[in-house]
Amino acid sequence: MPTFSFKPTGSIFKEREALLEEWTPDELVGRDEELTQYHAALQPVIEGETPSNVFIYGKSGVGKTAATRFLLERLERDATNIDGLNLHTIEINCDGLNTSYQTAVAIVNKLRDPANQISNTGYPQASVYQFLFDELDQLGGTVLIVLDEVDHIKDDSLLYKLPRARSNGDITNAKLGVIGISNDLNFRKQLNSKVRSSLCEKEVSFSAYDATELCEVLRQREAVAFQQNVLEDGVIDLCAAFGAKDSGDARQALDLLLESGDIARETNADHVIESHVRQARERLQTDQIVKGIDNYSQHGQLVLWALTILEEQGDSPVRTREIRQPYETLCEHEGSEPISDRAIREYLAELETLGIISSTQINRGKGGGKYKKHELDQPVSSVKSGLKELLELDADA
């Protein structure tokens, strides 16, 4: 058995943390247009005026939160040079906060001393709002409340109350502005018209990064994260190309560069090369597939398992009706009642959207009709890793 010990190598990374999500660069690259618009929306603060309510939206990983923190840090810095301007910023991530009530409680507790927190239950909603308004007025000055992932809040109550708090007389001492950040491009459209008019007073849309912009982001991090001349030519370009092709998500491109460096270090390589990038992409895609399948419903997993069996037998691509028989056999093994053909088709459509399978429309004309054929779009080993828990249950039965 090998003997394991730990000792630093320092051969690949200089500051690996620079590739992590929480690292904030001194300058934000690749987002000039968005930053210009965002800066203009925040300008009333430095003028001593009531802040605009700003709504920031775009896909995940396009720099919305990073841009917010970047500009607010500079706004707070510059506000200290303005006589009479007393600026406070409060950031709340709404992931896991499903209601206005829970979000209001979170803001109150952010404003209060740890010994004076309130619980998530036991108060009328009106009382929680009053606690919130009292805390804001006691704080005074100019207050910016950032609600990241605001689309997790399922009711409009707080999003109506906060932007109108001063005009409605709920607060008098504080000048309040709300910054809502959303990954859901349809969230704005779902808002009540009154909420939309106040919360979305100023809007900034963050587009997906293209390959050139991703190269800018990656080169900025490379200079901090890696030892000099460790990355071979082509590594940054390949990571950026994959990132742009997959989603235009800077987080994914950075994860790919980080994983490439990890693989180089694992294999005791002196340099990060393009083959490390390709290995990293395969590894990360497998992790994403496994996570996606693992979180999928039982019948969705059974439909996928049935298709995997047919794939292993060399029978794919197959029509939906050909998946029915192995699916029903699996349902019998699992003690589940089979779902309808329509429901199976819906699961197959979802699996295609997730990129786990591919489906091809076949048109045989008037006599043959239209139908789809399905096959796995990911390696069988990756899919079986995602189905591991279900497969283990079957093995134990």
N, C-alpha and C positions, 0 to 999 in steps of 0.2 A: 504494500500500500504506500502511495507517495506521501511524503512529509510536506505539510502545508505551513507556510509562514508568510507573513505580510511585510513588505518593505517597499517604499516608494520608488518608482522608476523615473518619473519626470521626463520620459522620452517623447511622449506625444503631446500631452496637455500642459499648458502653462497655468490657465485658470479655467477649468472645465465648467465652473458655475456660470460663465458668460454665455453658455449655450442653453441654460435653463430658463423657464418661462418667467421666473420672478426677477431675473436680472434686468435692470433698467439702464439702457445706454445713455451716454452723455448727450448724444444727438440721435434723433429718430430719422432714419433714412428711408427713402422709397415712399413717403407719404406726404410730399410737399403740398399737394393740392388740398388734401383733407386737413392738414395742419393749419393751412392758411384760413380756411373756412371756420375751423374750430376756434382759432385764435380770435377771429372777428366776433364770434358769438360770445366769447368770454370778455371782450374788451370793456363792456359797461361796468364790470367789477372794478377795474383799475381807475375808472373815471369817477368812482364813488356813487354810481347809480345803482338802481335795483337790478340784480342780475337777470339775464334772459333765462328762460327755461329751455334746455337744449336736449334734443333727442338724437342719439348716435346709433346708427344701425349698419349692419353688414354681416357677412358670414363669419363664422368662428375663425380666429387666427389671422385676421386682416389688420390688427393693430389698434382696435378701438380702445381697449383698456390701457394698453401701453401709451397711446397718444394722450389719453385722459390724465394719467399719472404724470407724464412728461410735461404737459402744459400746466397742470395744477401746481407742480413743484415750482415752476418758474413764476406762476402767478402769485404763489405764497411768498416767494423770495422777493419779487418786485413790490408786493403790497407793503412790505415792511418799510419801504422808502417813502410811502405816501402818508402824510400826516392825517390822522383822523380815520384811516382805513383799518378796521379791525376784522380780518378775514379768518373764517373757520371753514374747513372742509371735512366732510363726514362721508366715508365710503362704506356702503353696505352691499354685499353680494347676496342677491335674492335667491340663489340656488338653495332649495330646501325651505324657503319661505313662501308658502303657497297662497297666503291670504294677506290682505291689507292689514289685518289685525296683527299677524305675526311680524310683518315688516315694521309696523309702527312700534311694536315692543322692542324690536332689535335697535331701532334708532334711539328710542328713549334710553335703553341700557348703554348705548354707545356714548350718550351725553352725560349719563349719571356716573357717580362714584361706584366702584365695585361693591361697596357695602350697602348700596341703596338701589339694587336692581329690582325689576318687577318680573313676575313669572309670565309664561305664555298663556296662562288660563286664569280665570277667576275675576276678570274685570269686564264691565260693559265696554263695548268698542268706543263709545263716546268718552268714557273716562280715560282710556288709553290715549285717544287723540288730545284730550285736555292736558294730560301729562306731557305729551310731545310739544304742544304749543307753549306750555309754561316753561319747559326746558329751553326751547328756542328763544323765547323772549328774555329769559334770564341770561342766556349766552350773549344775546345782542349782536351788534355789528352786522357784517355781511356773512351769510351762511350759505354754502353750497353743499347740497346733499346729492351724492352720486349713488344711483341705484343700478348696479351692474346686474346683467341678466334679468332686467325688469320684467321680461315676458313671463317669468315664473309666477308672478302675482296674478291670480286668476280672477280677481274682482277689481273694479275700477275705483273703489271708494277712496283709497289713499292717494291715488294718482289724480283724482279730482280735487281732493282737499288741500294737498301740499302746495301745488302751484298757485292756488287761489287764497292761501291762508292770510296773506296780508290784505288783499282787497276785500276779503270777507270779514276782516276785523278779528280773526283768530289770533294773530300776532300783531304787535304794534312796534316793538323795539328792534326787531331783527329785519334785515332785508334778505329775503330768502329766494334762492334759485335751485331748481332741480335739474340734474343731468341724468337722463335715462339712457341706458346702453342695452341694446338687444341684438341677439344673433338671429332672431326670427324676422325675416324680411316682411312677413304679412302682419306682424303685431300691430303696427300703426293702423292698418285698415280695420282691425277688429275692435279698436277702441271706440268708446262712445264719442260722438262728435264734439261734445263740450270738453271732454278730457283731451282729445286730440288737439283742439285749438289752443289749449293752455300748455300742455306738456310739450307739444311739438312746435313751440313758438319759433325756435330755430332748429333746423335739421342739418345733419352732416352725414352723408352716405359714404361708407368705406367700401371701395371696390376690392375685388380679389387682386392679389399681387400677380403681376406678370413675371416672366423668367428674368427680365432685366432688373426689376425691382428686388426680386428675391436674391439675385446675385449681390446687390448693394447691401442687403441685410446680412447675408452670410459672410461677405468679405469684412464687414465691420466687426462681426463677432469673431472671425478667424484671427484677426490681429490681436485680440485679447485672449482668446481661449487656447490657441495652439502655440507650440514652440515654433520658432522661425524656420521656414522652409520645410515644414513637416508635410503639408498638403501638396501632393503632386498636381501638376497642371491638369485641368479638366475635372477635378473633384467638385469644386464649387459650382461650376457650370452644370454638372450632371445632377447634383443635389437640387439646384434651382429648376432645372428642366423637369425633374420628377415632381417637385413641389407644385410647379405651375400646371403640369398635366393633371395631377391628382385633384387639386382643389384651389390652388392659389393661396394656400394656408402657410404663413410663415412658420407657425409652430411645427407643422409637419416637416418642413424643410430643415428647420433647426434640429428636430429630433433625428432626422436622417443623418445630418452631419455629425451629431453627437454619437449616434450608434456606430457610424463608420469609424470614428476615432476609438470607440471602445473595442471594436473588433480588431483594429490595428494593434491596440495595446494587449488584448488577449492573446494575439498570435505572435507577440514580440516583434512586430514589424517596425522598421525604422521610419516608414512613411505611410501616410494614408493614401491609398490609390483607388482607382475607379472600381476595381473588383470588390473592395471593401464597401463601397456605396451600394453596389448591387446586392451584396449579401445582407447589408443593413436593411435595404428596402424589403427584401423577402422576409426577413425576421420581423420587421415592424408590421408588414401586411398580415403575416400569420397571427401576430398578437391582436391586431384589430379584428380579424375574422373570428378568432377564438372568443374574444370579448363580446362581439355582436351576436354570435350563435348562443353563447352561454346565457345571455340575457333574453333570448327569444322564448316565445311561448312553447308549451309542450307539443301541441299539434304542429306548430311551425317546424319544430325540431324533428318530429316524426316524418313529416313530408320531406324534409331535407335528407333524413336518414334513408328513406326509401329511394330517393334519387341517387344517393351515394352508393347504395347496394347495386343499382342498375349500372352505374358508372364503373364500378369495380368488375362487374360481369362483362363489360365491353358492350353494353346494349345502348348506351346513350349516343346522340341525343334521342330523347323519347317524348312521345305525346303525353299530355296530361292524363289521359285515361289509362296509359300503361303504368303510371305511378300508383294508381289506385290499389292494385292487388298487393304489392309489397307493403304499401302503407297500411292497409287493413290487417295484414299479418302482424305488423309491428304493434298496431293498436290492440290486437288480441293479446299479444305478449305483455303489454303494459296495463291491460285491464281498462282500456279507454274506449269510449264509444266513438266510432269513426265520424268525421264531419262530412259535409256535403261536397259534391264535386265543385260547386261554386266557391266554397270556402277554401278548397285545395288550390284552385286557380288564384284566389286572392293571396294566399301564402306564397305561391310561386312568384307572383308579381312583386311582392315585398322583398323576397330573396333576390330577385333580379335588381331591384332598386338598391339593395345593400351591396351589390357587386359580388354576391356569393355564387349565384348561378347566372347563366346567360340563356336567353330565350329568343328563338327565331320564328317569325311569322311565316307560315307556309300558305300559299294561295294556289289551290288546284283548279281554280276556275269554277264555273257553274256546277259542274258535275262533282268535283272533289271537295269543294268548300274550302274554308279557311280554318287553320288550327296552328297551335304553337308546338315547337319542339324545345326541350329543355336539357341542359347539361351543366355540370359544375364549371364555374369560372375560376375556381381556386383549387390548389392541390388537394387530393383526397386526404393526405396526412393532416393538412391544416384544418379541414372540415371535421375530420374525426377527432382532432384535439378539442374543437369546440363542442363536439357531441360527447366528450369523454364521460361526463357524469351520467348521461343517459345510457351509454354503452356499458358502463360499470354496473349500473343497476340491472341491466339485462343479463350481464354475466353472472351476477350474484343470485339471479332468480332460479 
